[in-house]
Amino acid sequence: MARSIDYGNLMHRAMRKLIHDVLSDVARNGLPGAHHFFITFDTTHDQVELAAWLRDRYPTEMTVVMQHWFEDLDVSEDGFAVTLNFGDSPERMYIPLDAILTFVDPSVEFGLRFETQDQDDEDEDEEDDDDPTPPDAPPPLRDRSKGSDGAEGKSEKGDAEVVRLDAFRK
């Protein structure tokens, strides 16, 4: 078997390191200016620590907002713990970096989205044999900007625009 560079995993590690560094700075210095975060994570991840009522309410994924009220942000190499307010009920949770699906700072229109291997495997199973896309081509971007709660993918300045790189391929 030929050795190859696993750019996907290298990029995911770099993106998670970026989130770690941003959250570490916020833990030390607080949120600067208008910055705030929408963090969507996989609630089924085995290391997620979440109140039972929240896990029941969000059985697969959950989006939390770190903006006006959060406390005790503690960032480790593998994840972060934070206390957030849910209807005047403070809840402590731990989110591993590996469980993060999206990280968005709408104040500067910055966002990261992590694709999972399961999604990539499903795409391969659904591929048609007549598909002209080469087998080693990267998967197309998925538009997850229209979340069920309507909060994902929108900035304070308006709707986000998804740019598909397929249009630039030859």
C-alpha positions, 0 to 999 in steps of 0.5 A: 500500500502506498503511503500518503499524507492524510491532509484531512486529519492534519487539517482537523487537528489544526482547526481544533488547535485553533479553537483550543487557542481561542478558548484559552485566550477567552478563559484568560482575558474574556471575550474581546469586543463583540466576539461570541461563539456558536459551538455545535457539538455531538452529544453522543460523543462518549466524553461529553459531560452534560446534564441528563435533561439536556442530553434528553432534549438534544439526543444527537447534537446541541448548539451552545452560545458563549456570549453574555453569560458564561463562567468558569471556562476551563480549557484543557488539551482535549476539550473545555468545561464551561457553565452556561445559563439555560433559562436561569438554570446554570449547567456545567458541561464538558465538551471534548474538542473531538466532539465539536461539529461547528465553531462560528464567531458571527461577529467576524463572519468566521466559521469552522465545520468538521466533516465526520468519517461516517458522512464520508462513508455514507457518501461513498455508498450512495455514489452512482457508478456513472458519476464522472467525479474522480474517486480521489476528488474531495467530497462536495461541501455540505450546506449546514447553514440552515440548522433546525433552530435557524441560528447556525450560518447567520451573521448579524449582517445577514445570511451566510453564503456557501461557496461551492468549490466544484464550480472551479474544478476543471 
